[in-house]
Amino acid sequence: MKTDTQNLMKHFSSVLRTRANSKEATEPSISKSISRFLSRKELIEIIKEKFSGSIPKEHNLVELENEQLLDIIGDDMYIIAYCTQKWCGESPLIGSKKTEKKEPTKPNSNGKGTSQKK
C-alpha cells in the first residue's frame, strides 16, 4: 500500500474518531495539511462532486491556490468520500471473482430447456 494512502487513512481515522467522540455536533472543518496528499486535479474533482458535477460560477478555480480550494470543499467528509470511492475502484478484489458461466440450454422434446452439460 502506498505511503500516501496509509497517511490519508490515518488522517481519516483521526477525523472520524474525533467526530464520533464529540458529544456535540461538530462544525465542518478541513485540515490544511491534507493538501500535500492530494493533487490540484483531485481537489477540483472533489469540488465537482460536492456541487453535483459542476463548479459554481462564483469560483474561478484557475486563480485559486490549493488552500483556497480546500476552503471551498469545506469539510473533510467530502475528501473521505472521494478517496474511499477511488480506493474501492482500485481494489484488487473487485472483479477478481470468477463468475461461473452457465451452459447454454437447448430445448428437449417436451419444449423445456435442458443444460448441455453432461
Phi and psi restraints in degrees (value plus and minus 20) as a CYANA .aco file:
   2 LYS   PHI     -86.7   -46.7
   2 LYS   PSI     128.9   168.9
   3 THR   PHI     -81.8   -41.8
   3 THR   PSI     -61.8   -21.8
   4 ASP   PHI     -79.9   -39.9
   4 ASP   PSI     -61.3   -21.3
   5 THR   PHI     -83.8   -43.8
   5 THR   PSI     -62.9   -22.9
   6 GLN   PHI     -83.9   -43.9
   6 GLN   PSI     -62.4   -22.4
   7 ASN   PHI     -85.1   -45.1
   7 ASN   PSI     -59.4   -19.4
   8 LEU   PHI     -84.0   -44.0
   8 LEU   PSI     -62.0   -22.0
   9 MET   PHI     -81.5   -41.5
   9 MET   PSI     -61.3   -21.3
  10 LYS   PHI     -82.6   -42.6
  10 LYS   PSI     -63.3   -23.3
  11 HIS   PHI     -82.9   -42.9
  11 HIS   PSI     -66.0   -26.0
  12 PHE   PHI     -82.7   -42.7
  12 PHE   PSI     -60.8   -20.8
  13 SER   PHI     -84.5   -44.5
  13 SER   PSI     -56.0   -16.0
  14 SER   PHI     -84.8   -44.8
  14 SER   PSI     -64.5   -24.5
  15 VAL   PHI     -81.6   -41.6
  15 VAL   PSI     -67.4   -27.4
  16 LEU   PHI     -87.3   -47.3
  16 LEU   PSI     -58.6   -18.6
  17 ARG   PHI     -83.1   -43.1
  17 ARG   PSI     -65.1   -25.1
  18 THR   PHI     -80.8   -40.8
  18 THR   PSI     -64.0   -24.0
  19 ARG   PHI     -87.9   -47.9
  19 ARG   PSI     -57.8   -17.8
  20 ALA   PHI     -88.0   -48.0
  20 ALA   PSI     -55.3   -15.3
  21 ASN   PHI    -104.4   -64.4
  21 ASN   PSI     -30.9     9.1
  22 SER   PHI     -92.2   -52.2
  22 SER   PSI     111.0   151.0
  23 LYS   PHI     -99.5   -59.5
  23 LYS   PSI     -43.8    -3.8
  24 GLU   PHI    -134.4   -94.4
  24 GLU   PSI     141.5   181.5
  25 ALA   PHI     -82.6   -42.6
  25 ALA   PSI     111.2   151.2
  26 THR   PHI    -111.7   -71.7
  26 THR   PSI     128.5   168.5
  27 GLU   PHI     -90.7   -50.7
  27 GLU   PSI     112.5   152.5
  28 PRO   PHI     -76.7   -36.7
  28 PRO   PSI     113.7   153.7
  29 SER   PHI    -165.3  -125.3
  29 SER   PSI     147.0   187.0
  30 ILE   PHI    -161.8  -121.8
  30 ILE   PSI     118.1   158.1
  31 SER   PHI    -104.2   -64.2
  31 SER   PSI     107.3   147.3
  32 LYS   PHI     -87.1   -47.1
  32 LYS   PSI     -45.0    -5.0
  33 SER   PHI     -88.2   -48.2
  33 SER   PSI     -36.3     3.7
  34 ILE   PHI     -90.1   -50.1
  34 ILE   PSI     -39.9     0.1
  35 SER   PHI     -83.8   -43.8
  35 SER   PSI     -42.7    -2.7
  36 ARG   PHI     -93.1   -53.1
  36 ARG   PSI     -35.0     5.0
  37 PHE   PHI    -117.3   -77.3
  37 PHE   PSI     -32.3     7.7
  38 LEU   PHI    -140.2  -100.2
  38 LEU   PSI     121.1   161.1
  39 SER   PHI     -99.7   -59.7
  39 SER   PSI     144.4   184.4
  40 ARG   PHI     -79.6   -39.6
  40 ARG   PSI     -60.5   -20.5
  41 LYS   PHI     -79.8   -39.8
  41 LYS   PSI     -62.6   -22.6
  42 GLU   PHI     -86.2   -46.2
  42 GLU   PSI     -59.9   -19.9
  43 LEU   PHI     -80.9   -40.9
  43 LEU   PSI     -61.0   -21.0
  44 ILE   PHI     -87.2   -47.2
  44 ILE   PSI     -58.1   -18.1
  45 GLU   PHI     -82.0   -42.0
  45 GLU   PSI     -59.6   -19.6
  46 ILE   PHI     -84.8   -44.8
  46 ILE   PSI     -60.9   -20.9
  47 ILE   PHI     -83.0   -43.0
  47 ILE   PSI     -63.2   -23.2
  48 LYS   PHI     -79.2   -39.2
  48 LYS   PSI     -64.3   -24.3
  49 GLU   PHI     -84.9   -44.9
  49 GLU   PSI     -58.7   -18.7
  50 LYS   PHI     -81.5   -41.5
  50 LYS   PSI     -58.8   -18.8
  51 PHE   PHI    -122.2   -82.2
  51 PHE   PSI      12.8    52.8
  52 SER   PHI      36.6    76.6
  52 SER   PSI      24.9    64.9
  53 GLY   PHI      71.3   111.3
  53 GLY   PSI     -23.7    16.3
  54 SER   PHI    -149.5  -109.5
  54 SER   PSI     140.2   180.2
  55 ILE   PHI    -125.6   -85.6
  55 ILE   PSI     106.2   146.2
  56 PRO   PHI     -76.8   -36.8
  56 PRO   PSI     121.0   161.0
  57 LYS   PHI     -85.0   -45.0
  57 LYS   PSI     -44.2    -4.2
  58 GLU   PHI     -93.9   -53.9
  58 GLU   PSI     -29.9    10.1
  59 HIS   PHI    -127.7   -87.7
  59 HIS   PSI      94.6   134.6
  60 ASN   PHI    -116.9   -76.9
  60 ASN   PSI      74.4   114.4
  61 LEU   PHI     -84.8   -44.8
  61 LEU   PSI     -44.1    -4.1
  62 VAL   PHI     -83.5   -43.5
  62 VAL   PSI     -54.8   -14.8
  63 GLU   PHI    -109.4   -69.4
  63 GLU   PSI     -27.2    12.8
  64 LEU   PHI    -113.7   -73.7
  64 LEU   PSI     124.6   164.6
  65 GLU   PHI    -101.1   -61.1
  65 GLU   PSI     145.8   185.8
  66 ASN   PHI     -79.3   -39.3
  66 ASN   PSI     -58.1   -18.1
  67 GLU   PHI     -83.5   -43.5
  67 GLU   PSI     -55.0   -15.0
  68 GLN   PHI     -91.1   -51.1
  68 GLN   PSI     -53.7   -13.7
  69 LEU   PHI     -84.4   -44.4
  69 LEU   PSI     -59.0   -19.0
  70 LEU   PHI     -83.1   -43.1
  70 LEU   PSI     -57.3   -17.3
  71 ASP   PHI     -82.7   -42.7
  71 ASP   PSI     -56.9   -16.9
  72 ILE   PHI     -87.6   -47.6
  72 ILE   PSI     -61.2   -21.2
  73 ILE   PHI     -81.6   -41.6
  73 ILE   PSI     -69.0   -29.0
  74 GLY   PHI      59.2    99.2
  74 GLY   PSI     -39.2     0.8
  75 ASP   PHI    -170.3  -130.3
  75 ASP   PSI     113.6   153.6
  76 ASP   PHI     -77.8   -37.8
  76 ASP   PSI     -46.2    -6.2
  77 MET   PHI     -82.3   -42.3
  77 MET   PSI     -53.0   -13.0
  78 TYR   PHI     -85.7   -45.7
  78 TYR   PSI     -58.8   -18.8
  79 ILE   PHI     -90.6   -50.6
  79 ILE   PSI     -60.5   -20.5
  80 ILE   PHI     -80.7   -40.7
  80 ILE   PSI     -65.8   -25.8
  81 ALA   PHI     -81.8   -41.8
  81 ALA   PSI     -63.6   -23.6
  82 TYR   PHI     -83.0   -43.0
  82 TYR   PSI     -69.7   -29.7
  83 CYS   PHI     -85.9   -45.9
  83 CYS   PSI     -62.3   -22.3
  84 THR   PHI     -86.1   -46.1
  84 THR   PSI     -56.8   -16.8
  85 GLN   PHI     -85.0   -45.0
  85 GLN   PSI     -61.6   -21.6
  86 LYS   PHI     -84.4   -44.4
  86 LYS   PSI     -63.7   -23.7
  87 TRP   PHI     -85.4   -45.4
  87 TRP   PSI     -55.9   -15.9
  88 CYS   PHI     -83.8   -43.8
  88 CYS   PSI     -56.7   -16.7
  89 GLY   PHI     -89.8   -49.8
  89 GLY   PSI     -45.2    -5.2
  90 GLU   PHI    -112.8   -72.8
  90 GLU   PSI     -25.5    14.5
  91 SER   PHI     -80.8   -40.8
  91 SER   PSI     112.3   152.3
  92 PRO   PHI     -88.9   -48.9
  92 PRO   PSI     -34.3     5.7
  93 LEU   PHI     -98.6   -58.6
  93 LEU   PSI     -46.6    -6.6
  94 ILE   PHI     -91.4   -51.4
  94 ILE   PSI     108.8   148.8
  95 GLY   PHI      59.1    99.1
  95 GLY   PSI     -18.9    21.1
  96 SER   PHI    -106.3   -66.3
  96 SER   PSI     -38.2     1.8
  97 LYS   PHI     -91.4   -51.4
  97 LYS   PSI     107.7   147.7
  98 LYS   PHI    -104.3   -64.3
  98 LYS   PSI     106.5   146.5
  99 THR   PHI    -108.1   -68.1
  99 THR   PSI     122.0   162.0
 100 GLU   PHI     -97.5   -57.5
 100 GLU   PSI     108.8   148.8
 101 LYS   PHI    -102.7   -62.7
 101 LYS   PSI     114.7   154.7
 102 LYS   PHI    -102.9   -62.9
 102 LYS   PSI     121.6   161.6
 103 GLU   PHI     -92.1   -52.1
 103 GLU   PSI     121.7   161.7
 104 PRO   PHI     -85.4   -45.4
 104 PRO   PSI     130.4   170.4
 105 THR   PHI    -125.7   -85.7
 105 THR   PSI     131.8   171.8
 106 LYS   PHI    -150.0  -110.0
 106 LYS   PSI     122.3   162.3
 107 PRO   PHI     -86.1   -46.1
 107 PRO   PSI     120.5   160.5
 108 ASN   PHI    -116.8   -76.8
 108 ASN   PSI    -189.3  -149.3
 109 SER   PHI     -84.3   -44.3
 109 SER   PSI     -48.2    -8.2
 110 ASN   PHI    -110.3   -70.3
 110 ASN   PSI     -14.1    25.9
 111 GLY   PHI      69.9   109.9
 111 GLY   PSI     -26.1    13.9
 112 LYS   PHI    -112.5   -72.5
 112 LYS   PSI     128.6   168.6
 113 GLY   PHI     -96.0   -56.0
 113 GLY   PSI     123.1   163.1
 114 THR   PHI    -149.8  -109.8
 114 THR   PSI     131.7   171.7
 115 SER   PHI     -93.6   -53.6
 115 SER   PSI     126.5   166.5
 116 GLN   PHI    -103.7   -63.7
 116 GLN   PSI     -24.8    15.2
 117 LYS   PHI     -88.0   -48.0
 117 LYS   PSI     114.2   154.2
